[in-house]
Amino acid sequence: MMKFSLTIALALMVITAGCISFPPGSSTTMPKAPGPANEGFSLPDRNGTFNCSGILWRYVLREALGCMLNEEELNALSPLAERLRGENLTRSVWNVLRWEGEELSYDYEKAREPSVRIVTHPDGHQEVIEGRNNTIQTPYETIKRKKGVCADYTVLTVALLLAMNHSPVYAMEMNLTGEGHAAALVRIGGWYFFLDQHLPPMDPASYYRHWKREGRDVLNATLYEVTIRGNKADVRVLGTVSKGWFLGQDYTVTDADVRGLALSMMSLLRDRYNLKADGSLREAGGGFPEGYGKIRRWEVTYYALADAYHPLFRDGYSEWLVSRMLSNGELEEEIEKSDAVWIDARKEGEDLILTIYLGSS
């Protein structure tokens, strides 16, 4: 009778895993900006095997990171990693997220697979009893398939940054209301930033509020630190965190921050279109300033972007937002015919509002 009871107890030790998408229609999602594409690099053939025991490395994030991120896999990613590498970690992060947002897509078919349930038997043998096809892809597989779910994106993002010799990199498994989720992180200037499938990176509090806007709470999460030791990844559990950890890291955007962003955007337009920056354009309520025969005014609201913004990523944001402006054919045509520009930026709650003034003689 004792043996029977023990068998039942062990058989019910079940590991579950799930994943949801970082919603493509979320309030912080921005349209694509030009960036590094697949042209210009090719990955070597990757027929190697992974010397990992058991089955957990195909289903559990921590095990996947420790098994998949070996020297051979990182070397196979090096052509893409070199293409995306920036002059510092900040630029590398921006380039990786931009590339993922442009070149990969969320695998909704895979996401409909049942969550993984793994049972451990008394003899230590592990068996997948549900969600057998819901495996975690290797970084190489995700690039070749051009799609994946959150765990696939997480492993790929960590791998690309490690292949650039940025270390440590972090990963997190989260329990959200209704489902599990995973994302990569980095730490820059004492701040953690979540890297979740596409731009922009977000500090923990902004990331927490993002999920609140989507109707979900982050209940708790496990944070991992990933480094390379020898020829493979070393994954260390830093601890379990909850709401307080997220909200304790909350950058508040200042008026100076948004002014700096506007100046950076004007600098890009000046260099590209030979425009001068002229603040008098915004004061044309009673007539045109001297030297101008026409003034155009455009206003754009980016929902929740003031909440996500951090000045560490100002250059990336500037390029991104200017690219968004130029994707509007009418606005681009007006810019090409203009002699001067001025951009006012302000925050209203969590939103970023840009007002663009264009002047021509």
Buried (B, 14 or more C-beta within 10 A) or exposed (E): EEEEEEEEEBBEEEBBBBBBBBBEEBBBBBEBBEBBEBEEBEBEEBEEEBEBEBBBBBBBBBBBBBBBBBEEBBBBBBBBBEBBBBEEBBBBBBBBBBBBBBBBBBBEEBBEBEBBBBBBEEEEEBEBEBBBEBBBBBBBBBBEBEBBBBBBBBBBBBBBBBBBEBEBBBBBBBBBEEBBBBBBBBEBEEBBBBBBBBBBBBBBBBBBBBBEBBEBEBEBBBBBBBEBEEEBBBBEEEEEBEBEBBEEBBBEBEEEBBBBBBBBBBEBBBEEBEBEBBEBBBEBEEEBBEEBEEBBEBEBEBBBBBBBBBBBBBBBBBBBBBBBBBEEEEBEEBBEEBBBBBBBBBBEEBBBBBBBBBBBE
